[in-house]
Amino acid sequence: MIFYHFFSNPWAVFALKLAAVFIFFLTAPLVLGYVEHKGLAHMQSRLGPMEAGRFHGWAQLIADGVKFIQKEDIVPDAADRRIFMLAPMIVIIPVSLVFLVIPFGPAAVSCHAPAGTGGCGFWGENFDVGIFFVLAISAISVIGMLMAGWASANKFSLIGAIRGAAQLIAYELPLVLAASAVAMQAGTLSLVGIGDAQKAYWFVFPQIAGFIIFVIASLAELSRPPFDMPIADSEIIFGHMTEYTGIRFGLFLLSEYAGIVSLSAIAVVLYLGAWHGFIVPWIPGPIWTLAKIGALSFLVIWLRATYPRLREDQLQKMAWKYLIPIALVNILLTMIFKVVF
Protein backbone atom coordinates (compact mmCIF):
# COMPACT_ATOMS: atom_id res chain seq x y z
CA MET A 1 0.00 0.00 0.00
CA ILE A 2 2.83 2.38 0.84
CA PHE A 3 4.51 1.71 -2.49
CA TYR A 4 1.21 2.19 -4.32
CA HIS A 5 0.71 5.62 -2.75
CA PHE A 6 4.33 6.53 -3.46
CA PHE A 7 4.15 5.65 -7.16
CA SER A 8 0.74 7.28 -7.45
CA ASN A 9 2.34 10.61 -6.57
CA PRO A 10 3.77 12.10 -9.79
CA TRP A 11 6.18 14.35 -7.89
CA ALA A 12 7.58 11.42 -5.90
CA VAL A 13 8.08 9.38 -9.07
CA PHE A 14 9.70 12.35 -10.77
CA ALA A 15 12.07 12.88 -7.82
CA LEU A 16 13.01 9.19 -7.75
CA LYS A 17 13.75 9.13 -11.48
CA LEU A 18 15.69 12.39 -11.30
CA ALA A 19 17.83 11.04 -8.45
CA ALA A 20 18.53 7.81 -10.36
CA VAL A 21 19.55 9.74 -13.50
CA PHE A 22 21.75 12.07 -11.45
CA ILE A 23 23.53 9.18 -9.71
CA PHE A 24 24.12 7.38 -13.00
CA PHE A 25 25.38 10.60 -14.61
CA LEU A 26 27.94 11.09 -11.85
CA THR A 27 29.15 7.50 -11.53
CA ALA A 28 29.25 6.19 -15.12
CA PRO A 29 31.64 8.84 -16.55
CA LEU A 30 33.94 8.50 -13.52
CA VAL A 31 34.10 4.73 -13.93
CA LEU A 32 34.73 5.12 -17.66
CA GLY A 33 37.52 7.64 -17.03
CA TYR A 34 39.13 5.22 -14.60
CA VAL A 35 38.85 2.37 -17.12
CA GLU A 36 40.39 4.52 -19.85
CA HIS A 37 43.27 5.63 -17.67
CA LYS A 38 44.07 2.08 -16.62
CA GLY A 39 43.28 0.50 -19.99
CA LEU A 40 45.49 2.87 -21.95
CA ALA A 41 48.25 2.29 -19.41
CA HIS A 42 48.20 -1.40 -20.32
CA MET A 43 47.87 -0.80 -24.07
CA GLN A 44 50.71 1.75 -24.14
CA SER A 45 52.91 0.12 -21.45
CA ARG A 46 52.78 3.12 -19.10
CA LEU A 47 53.60 2.46 -15.45
CA GLY A 48 52.42 5.75 -13.93
CA PRO A 49 48.74 4.77 -13.38
CA MET A 50 49.91 1.61 -11.56
CA GLU A 51 51.47 3.52 -8.64
CA ALA A 52 48.47 5.15 -6.89
CA GLY A 53 47.49 2.32 -4.54
CA ARG A 54 49.31 -0.79 -3.42
CA PHE A 55 47.35 -3.20 -5.61
CA HIS A 56 47.56 -2.36 -9.29
CA GLY A 57 47.08 1.38 -8.72
CA TRP A 58 43.50 0.99 -7.49
CA ALA A 59 43.41 4.56 -6.11
CA GLN A 60 44.13 6.29 -9.42
CA LEU A 61 40.59 7.68 -9.68
CA ILE A 62 40.85 9.15 -6.16
CA ALA A 63 44.25 10.64 -6.98
CA ASP A 64 42.88 12.28 -10.13
CA GLY A 65 39.94 13.76 -8.22
CA VAL A 66 42.13 15.20 -5.48
CA LYS A 67 44.47 16.63 -8.11
CA PHE A 68 41.69 18.52 -9.91
CA ILE A 69 40.23 19.86 -6.64
CA GLN A 70 43.59 21.10 -5.34
CA LYS A 71 44.68 22.88 -8.52
CA GLU A 72 44.34 26.66 -8.60
CA ASP A 73 41.39 28.06 -10.56
CA ILE A 74 43.03 30.55 -12.95
CA VAL A 75 41.18 32.97 -15.26
CA PRO A 76 43.32 34.85 -17.84
CA ASP A 77 43.37 38.64 -17.44
CA ALA A 78 42.18 39.24 -21.01
CA ALA A 79 39.39 36.64 -20.81
CA ASP A 80 35.69 37.45 -20.70
CA ARG A 81 35.29 36.26 -17.12
CA ARG A 82 31.55 35.57 -17.07
CA ILE A 83 31.47 33.60 -20.34
CA PHE A 84 34.72 31.84 -19.42
CA MET A 85 33.20 30.59 -16.16
CA LEU A 86 29.83 29.72 -17.72
CA ALA A 87 31.19 27.62 -20.62
CA PRO A 88 31.88 24.38 -18.64
CA MET A 89 28.27 24.32 -17.38
CA ILE A 90 26.89 24.89 -20.90
CA VAL A 91 28.93 21.90 -22.04
CA ILE A 92 27.94 19.50 -19.28
CA ILE A 93 24.23 20.23 -18.76
CA PRO A 94 22.98 19.05 -22.22
CA VAL A 95 24.90 15.78 -21.89
CA SER A 96 23.27 15.07 -18.53
CA LEU A 97 19.78 15.65 -19.99
CA VAL A 98 20.28 12.84 -22.52
CA PHE A 99 20.09 10.24 -19.74
CA LEU A 100 16.55 11.36 -18.90
CA VAL A 101 15.12 9.61 -21.97
CA ILE A 102 17.40 6.58 -22.30
CA PRO A 103 15.36 3.41 -21.61
CA PHE A 104 17.42 0.90 -19.62
CA GLY A 105 14.70 -1.72 -19.43
CA PRO A 106 11.17 -2.68 -20.49
CA ALA A 107 7.94 -1.25 -19.21
CA ALA A 108 6.50 -2.66 -15.99
CA VAL A 109 3.89 -5.41 -16.35
CA SER A 110 1.38 -3.56 -14.17
CA CYS A 111 1.63 0.19 -14.12
CA HIS A 112 -0.45 2.47 -11.89
CA ALA A 113 1.52 5.66 -12.46
CA PRO A 114 -0.66 8.60 -13.54
CA ALA A 115 -0.19 10.51 -16.74
CA GLY A 116 2.73 12.93 -16.76
CA THR A 117 5.13 10.68 -14.85
CA GLY A 118 6.66 9.09 -17.95
CA GLY A 119 5.05 5.72 -17.27
CA CYS A 120 6.45 2.74 -15.37
CA GLY A 121 9.78 1.62 -16.69
CA PHE A 122 13.54 1.99 -16.44
CA TRP A 123 13.65 5.48 -17.94
CA GLY A 124 13.13 9.07 -16.89
CA GLU A 125 10.72 10.24 -19.58
CA ASN A 126 9.23 8.50 -22.59
CA PHE A 127 8.99 11.23 -25.24
CA ASP A 128 7.15 10.54 -28.48
CA VAL A 129 10.05 12.23 -30.29
CA GLY A 130 12.77 10.91 -28.01
CA ILE A 131 15.21 10.23 -30.82
CA PHE A 132 15.04 13.87 -31.96
CA PHE A 133 15.41 15.07 -28.38
CA VAL A 134 18.66 13.17 -27.69
CA LEU A 135 20.23 14.15 -31.02
CA ALA A 136 19.28 17.81 -30.61
CA ILE A 137 20.26 18.17 -26.96
CA SER A 138 23.63 16.44 -27.46
CA ALA A 139 24.57 18.96 -30.16
CA ILE A 140 24.14 21.95 -27.82
CA SER A 141 27.48 21.24 -26.12
CA VAL A 142 29.32 22.79 -29.06
CA ILE A 143 27.95 26.18 -27.93
CA GLY A 144 29.88 25.79 -24.68
CA MET A 145 32.96 24.85 -26.68
CA LEU A 146 32.67 28.02 -28.77
CA MET A 147 32.10 30.09 -25.63
CA ALA A 148 35.21 28.63 -24.02
CA GLY A 149 37.36 29.19 -27.11
CA TRP A 150 36.23 32.78 -27.64
CA ALA A 151 36.25 33.85 -23.97
CA SER A 152 39.76 32.50 -23.33
CA ALA A 153 41.38 35.31 -25.37
CA ASN A 154 43.73 32.69 -26.78
CA LYS A 155 44.15 32.07 -30.50
CA PHE A 156 44.84 28.38 -30.01
CA SER A 157 41.64 28.03 -27.97
CA LEU A 158 39.64 29.88 -30.63
CA ILE A 159 41.07 27.71 -33.42
CA GLY A 160 40.14 24.57 -31.47
CA ALA A 161 36.59 25.83 -30.87
CA ILE A 162 36.10 26.67 -34.57
CA ARG A 163 37.44 23.25 -35.54
CA GLY A 164 34.95 21.66 -33.15
CA ALA A 165 32.04 23.63 -34.64
CA ALA A 166 33.03 22.72 -38.20
CA GLN A 167 33.36 19.09 -37.16
CA LEU A 168 29.88 19.12 -35.60
CA ILE A 169 28.33 20.62 -38.74
CA ALA A 170 29.98 17.98 -40.92
CA TYR A 171 29.09 14.94 -38.81
CA GLU A 172 25.71 15.91 -37.36
CA LEU A 173 24.08 15.27 -40.73
CA PRO A 174 25.24 11.64 -41.20
CA LEU A 175 24.43 11.00 -37.52
CA VAL A 176 20.84 12.21 -37.96
CA LEU A 177 20.44 10.38 -41.28
CA ALA A 178 21.62 7.10 -39.74
CA ALA A 179 19.19 7.52 -36.82
CA SER A 180 16.37 8.43 -39.22
CA ALA A 181 16.73 5.08 -40.99
CA VAL A 182 16.28 3.33 -37.62
CA ALA A 183 13.14 5.39 -36.94
CA MET A 184 11.79 4.29 -40.33
CA GLN A 185 12.63 0.66 -39.53
CA ALA A 186 10.86 0.79 -36.16
CA GLY A 187 7.96 2.99 -37.26
CA THR A 188 8.29 5.26 -34.22
CA LEU A 189 10.39 8.15 -32.89
CA SER A 190 10.13 7.00 -29.26
CA LEU A 191 13.27 5.39 -27.87
CA VAL A 192 11.12 3.02 -25.81
CA GLY A 193 9.21 2.08 -28.97
CA ILE A 194 12.46 1.51 -30.88
CA GLY A 195 13.67 -0.77 -28.09
CA ASP A 196 10.40 -2.74 -28.11
CA ALA A 197 10.61 -3.10 -31.91
CA GLN A 198 13.88 -5.08 -31.58
CA LYS A 199 12.37 -7.99 -29.68
CA ALA A 200 12.53 -10.26 -32.75
CA TYR A 201 15.90 -9.06 -34.07
CA TRP A 202 18.40 -6.28 -33.42
CA PHE A 203 18.46 -3.43 -35.91
CA VAL A 204 22.24 -3.68 -36.25
CA PHE A 205 21.73 -6.52 -38.75
CA PRO A 206 19.54 -4.73 -41.33
CA GLN A 207 21.14 -1.39 -40.43
CA ILE A 208 24.82 -2.40 -40.30
CA ALA A 209 25.82 0.51 -42.58
CA GLY A 210 23.88 2.94 -40.42
CA PHE A 211 25.48 1.53 -37.27
CA ILE A 212 29.00 2.07 -38.64
CA ILE A 213 28.09 5.60 -39.75
CA PHE A 214 26.58 6.34 -36.34
CA VAL A 215 29.70 5.16 -34.49
CA ILE A 216 32.06 7.15 -36.73
CA ALA A 217 29.93 10.30 -36.51
CA SER A 218 29.64 9.91 -32.72
CA LEU A 219 33.43 9.75 -32.39
CA ALA A 220 33.71 12.93 -34.47
CA GLU A 221 31.08 14.74 -32.39
CA LEU A 222 32.90 13.76 -29.21
CA SER A 223 36.24 14.90 -30.69
CA ARG A 224 37.67 11.52 -29.78
CA PRO A 225 40.67 9.99 -31.61
CA PRO A 226 41.10 9.63 -34.51
CA PHE A 227 38.89 12.74 -34.83
CA ASP A 228 40.44 14.84 -32.06
CA MET A 229 41.52 17.80 -34.23
CA PRO A 230 39.74 20.36 -31.97
CA ILE A 231 42.08 19.40 -29.09
CA ALA A 232 45.14 18.35 -31.10
CA ASP A 233 47.84 18.79 -28.44
CA SER A 234 50.67 18.67 -30.99
CA GLU A 235 49.17 21.59 -32.95
CA ILE A 236 46.97 23.83 -30.76
CA ILE A 237 48.01 22.82 -27.21
CA PHE A 238 44.62 21.59 -25.91
CA GLY A 239 42.09 23.52 -27.98
CA HIS A 240 39.25 25.28 -26.19
CA MET A 241 40.38 23.83 -22.84
CA THR A 242 43.90 25.30 -22.99
CA GLU A 243 43.29 28.09 -20.44
CA TYR A 244 41.18 26.05 -18.02
CA THR A 245 42.52 24.63 -14.79
CA GLY A 246 41.31 22.82 -11.71
CA ILE A 247 37.69 21.86 -11.32
CA ARG A 248 36.58 23.70 -14.49
CA PHE A 249 38.97 21.61 -16.56
CA GLY A 250 37.62 18.56 -14.73
CA LEU A 251 34.07 19.50 -15.78
CA PHE A 252 35.16 19.49 -19.42
CA LEU A 253 36.65 16.01 -18.98
CA LEU A 254 33.52 14.84 -17.15
CA SER A 255 31.37 16.06 -20.06
CA GLU A 256 33.61 14.19 -22.51
CA TYR A 257 33.22 10.88 -20.70
CA ALA A 258 29.51 11.51 -20.11
CA GLY A 259 29.20 12.11 -23.85
CA ILE A 260 30.85 8.76 -24.55
CA VAL A 261 28.40 7.00 -22.24
CA SER A 262 25.35 8.87 -23.60
CA LEU A 263 26.13 8.29 -27.29
CA SER A 264 26.97 4.65 -26.53
CA ALA A 265 23.59 4.35 -24.80
CA ILE A 266 21.83 5.89 -27.81
CA ALA A 267 23.62 3.45 -30.14
CA VAL A 268 22.61 0.53 -27.90
CA VAL A 269 18.95 1.57 -28.00
CA LEU A 270 18.95 2.22 -31.75
CA TYR A 271 20.98 -0.74 -33.00
CA LEU A 272 21.96 -3.29 -30.34
CA GLY A 273 18.55 -4.40 -29.12
CA ALA A 274 18.31 -2.02 -26.16
CA TRP A 275 17.48 -4.24 -23.13
CA HIS A 276 16.89 -7.41 -25.19
CA GLY A 277 19.49 -10.10 -24.59
CA PHE A 278 20.60 -13.28 -26.32
CA ILE A 279 21.69 -16.83 -25.35
CA VAL A 280 20.87 -16.16 -21.68
CA PRO A 281 17.61 -14.17 -21.91
CA TRP A 282 16.84 -14.59 -18.19
CA ILE A 283 19.39 -11.87 -17.34
CA PRO A 284 17.45 -8.68 -16.46
CA GLY A 285 17.07 -6.11 -19.20
CA PRO A 286 18.90 -3.26 -17.40
CA ILE A 287 21.95 -5.51 -16.95
CA TRP A 288 22.01 -6.18 -20.70
CA THR A 289 21.72 -2.46 -21.44
CA LEU A 290 24.57 -1.54 -19.10
CA ALA A 291 26.76 -4.35 -20.46
CA LYS A 292 26.27 -3.18 -24.04
CA ILE A 293 26.93 0.45 -23.09
CA GLY A 294 30.14 -0.64 -21.37
CA ALA A 295 31.27 -2.64 -24.40
CA LEU A 296 30.71 0.26 -26.81
CA SER A 297 32.41 2.70 -24.43
CA PHE A 298 35.43 0.40 -24.21
CA LEU A 299 35.52 0.30 -28.02
CA VAL A 300 35.86 4.11 -28.01
CA ILE A 301 38.81 3.78 -25.60
CA TRP A 302 40.37 1.05 -27.73
CA LEU A 303 40.18 3.20 -30.86
CA ARG A 304 42.04 6.00 -29.09
CA ALA A 305 45.03 3.72 -28.58
CA THR A 306 44.85 2.22 -32.07
CA TYR A 307 44.40 4.85 -34.80
CA PRO A 308 46.40 8.04 -35.46
CA ARG A 309 44.76 11.44 -35.81
CA LEU A 310 43.32 12.40 -39.20
CA ARG A 311 44.00 15.67 -40.97
CA GLU A 312 41.24 18.28 -41.09
CA ASP A 313 40.74 17.83 -44.85
CA GLN A 314 40.53 14.05 -44.44
CA LEU A 315 37.85 14.46 -41.79
CA GLN A 316 35.71 16.76 -43.95
CA LYS A 317 36.19 14.55 -47.00
CA MET A 318 35.04 11.45 -45.12
CA ALA A 319 31.85 13.16 -43.99
CA TRP A 320 30.73 14.93 -47.17
CA LYS A 321 31.97 12.49 -49.83
CA TYR A 322 31.36 9.14 -48.15
CA LEU A 323 29.26 9.06 -44.97
CA ILE A 324 26.41 11.33 -46.11
CA PRO A 325 25.87 9.61 -49.51
CA ILE A 326 26.01 6.16 -47.87
CA ALA A 327 23.52 7.31 -45.21
CA LEU A 328 21.14 8.57 -47.92
CA VAL A 329 21.39 5.25 -49.78
CA ASN A 330 20.73 3.44 -46.48
CA ILE A 331 17.54 5.47 -46.00
CA LEU A 332 16.42 4.60 -49.55
CA LEU A 333 17.03 0.89 -48.99
CA THR A 334 15.20 1.02 -45.65
CA MET A 335 12.22 2.67 -47.33
CA ILE A 336 12.15 -0.02 -50.04
CA PHE A 337 12.42 -2.74 -47.40
CA LYS A 338 9.49 -1.30 -45.42
CA VAL A 339 7.29 -0.99 -48.52
CA VAL A 340 8.08 -4.44 -49.94
CA PHE A 341 8.17 -6.45 -46.72
N, C-alpha and C positions, 0 to 999 in steps of 0.2 A: 504494500500500500504506500509506503514511504517513497519507494522508487517510482511508483506510478504518479504520485503528486509532483515529484521532482521533475520527471520528464514531461509532465503536462504543463510545466511553467516554461514558456518560451525564453524568458530571460535566463533562467537557470541552465537550460540546454545551450543557449548561446554562450554563456560564460564558460561552461565545461568545454565546449568545442574550441573556444578561443584560447583557453589555457592549454589544451592539448596541442594546438597548432603552434603556440608560442614555445612550448617545451621542445617540440620536435625541431622548430626552426633554430633554437639555440644549441641543441645537442648534435644534430646530424652534421652541420658544417664543421663543428669542432672535431668530431670523430673522423670526418673525411680529411681534414687538414692533418690530423695526426697520422692517418694511414698514408697520406701522400709523403709526408716528411720521412716516415720510416721506410715506406716502400721504395722511394727514390734513393734512399741511402743504400739499400740492398742492390738496386739496379745499377747504381753508379759507383759502388764500392766506396762510400763515404763513411767514415768512422765517427764523425762528430755527433750525429743523433743517437749514437749508442752509449753515450757517456752520462746522460742525465738520468740517474737511477742505477741501482746496482744490477738489476736484471734486465739486460737488453735495452737499457735506456727507457724504461717504462714511464719516467717522469718528464719526458720531452714536452708533452702538451702543457704541463704545469709550468715548466721553465719558459716556454714561449709566452704564456699568458702573463707571467710575472714580468718578463722583459718588456712587453708592450705597455703594461701599466706603469712601470717605473720610468720609462723614457720621457724626456721633456717634451711638452706640447709647444712646438715652435710655429709661429705664423710669420712669414716674410714681411718686411716693412712695407714693400710696394704692393702687397696683395690686397685685394678687396676682402676685408676681414669677414664681413657677414656672409658673403657668398662662399668664401673659402671654408668657413666652419659649417655651413649648411649642406655643402655638396655630399659628404659621406652619408648623411641621413637620406638625401634624395636617391642615392644609389641603393641603399639597403632596404628601404621601406617597400618599394614595388616587388622586390624578390620575396619578401616575407608574405606578401598578400597572395602569391601564387599558391601557397600551401593551403589556403582556405578552401580551394575548390578541387584539390587532388583527392580522388576517391581511393582509399587504401583497402577497402573491402566492400562486400555486397550489402544490399539493403537488409534491414532486420526483417525476420519472418512476420512478426506482429509489431506494428508500429502504431503508437497512440499519440505521437507528437502532433501538436496542432500546426496549422499552416503558418508559414513564416519562420519555422525553425530549421528549414533545410531538410526535413525528413529524418528518418532513423537510418543511420548508416555510418560507415567509417569515413566521413568527410565533414568539412565545415559547412559548405553551402553547395547545393546542387543547382547551378544556373542552367537555364535552357541554352544559353550561348556560352557555355563554359570554355570551349576551345578558343573562342575569340577573346574571352577575358584573359586567359593565361598568356596568350601570344601578345596581346596589346599591353598588358601590365608589365611583362618582362622586358619590353622594349623601352620603357620609360627610364631605365637606369642610365641610358646613354646621356640623358639630360644632366644628371649628376656628374658624369664624366666630363662633359663640356664645361659645366660650371667650375669643376676643379681645375681643369686645364687653363681656362681663361682667368680665373681669380688668382692663380698662383703667381702671375706676373713673371712667368718663366717660359721662354720660347720652346724649350724641349717639352714642357708640360702641355703647351698649346698644340704643338705638332702631334703629340700622342693623342690628345682629345679629338683632334680633327681626323686623325687616322681611324680612331674608334668609331666616329660618326659615319665616315665613309664605308667602313666595314659593315656597320649595322644596315645601312641603306642597301648595300649589295646583297647581303645574305638574309635579310628579313623576307624578301620576296620568295626565294626558294623554300624557306622555312614554312611560310604561310601556304604556299602551293602544295607542299608535301602533306601538310595537315589537312588541307581542303580535300584531298583525295581520300583520306581516311574518313572524313565526315560524309563524303558521298558513299563510301563503302558501307558505313554503319547506318546511314539514313537519319542521323541526328547530330546536333551540335553540342549536346550535353556530354560531359566526360563520363558521367555515370552510365549514360546510355551507350556510349562507345565501349565501355568496359563490359556491359551486359551483352553487347553484340558479338563479343569474342568468345562466347561460351563454347561454340562448336569448333572454332579454329582461330588462331591468332592472326592478326592482320599483317604481321611481318612477312607471311608467306605470299599473299597476293600483292603486298605493297613493299616488296624488298627494295625496289629502287627508291621509293619514297622514304623508307627507313634510313638508307644510306645517305640520302640527301639531307634528311632531318638531322642526323648525327653530325655531318660535316658542317651544316649551317649553324648548329648549336655551338660547336667548338669555335666557330668564327665569331658568333655573338658574344661568347664568353671571353674572347681574346686569349684563348688557351692555345698552347703549341699544338700544331705548327702554324697557328694563325695569331701569334702574339705580337704582331707588328705595333699595336698601340703602346705596348710597354717593352719594346725591344731594348734591353739593357745595354747592348753593345752599340746602339745607335743614338738613343734619346734618353739615356740614363734609366728612368723607370716611368716614362710617360706622364700621365696626369697625376700620378701619385708621388712624383719626385720630391715635392716640397712638404709632404705630409710626414708626420712623426707620431710616435706614441699610439694612443688609443684610436686616433682618427685614421692612422694608417692601418691599424688592426681592423677597423670597421670596413675598410675597402677589401681587405683580405677575407673577412667574414662574408661579405656580399659575393665575392668570387666563388667561394666554396658553396654558399647557399644557392648560387646560380647553377652550379654543377648539379647539386641534388635536385633542384626544381626542374631543370630541363631533362634530367634523367627520369624523374617521376612522370613528366609529360610524355616522354618517349615510351615509357613502360605502359602507360594507359592507352596510348594511341596504337602501339604496335605489338607489344609483348604480352598481350592478354590480361593486362591489369592484374587483378587478384586471382585469376584462374591459373591453376597449377597443372602439372603433368606428372605421370608415373605414380606419384604419391599424392593423390588429390585430397586426402584427409587432412593435410596440413592446412591450417587456417589461412584464409585469403590475405589478411594483413601481413602475415609472415612471408608469403610469396611476393607480395608487392615490395616489401622492404628488401628482400633478397635480390630481386631484379634491379631495384634502384642501386643497391650496393655494387652489383656486377657492372652496370653501365658506368657508374662513377669511377670504379677502378679502371675501366677501359680508358676513360679520359686521362687518368694518371699515367697509365701505361703508355699512351700516345705521346705524352710529354717527354718521356725518357727515350722515345724511339725515333721520332721524326725531327729533322732540322726545320728551322723557320723558313717560310716561304718569303719571296719578295713581294712588294706591294702590287706590282703589275701581274704577278702570277696569281695572287689572291683574287684580284678583280676579274682576270680572264677566266678563272675557274667558275666564278659565280655567273657572269653574264653570257659566256659562250657555251658552258656545259650544264651547270646545275639547273638553271632556269628553263632551257629548252627540254631537258630530260623530265623535269617536273611537269611541264605542260603536256608532254606526251603521256606521262603517267596518269594525269587527270583524264585525258582522252580515252585511254585504255580502260580506266576505271568506269567511265561513263558507258562505254560499249559493253563492258562486263555486266553492269547493272541492268542495262536495257535487254540484253540477250538472255541472261540467266536469272 
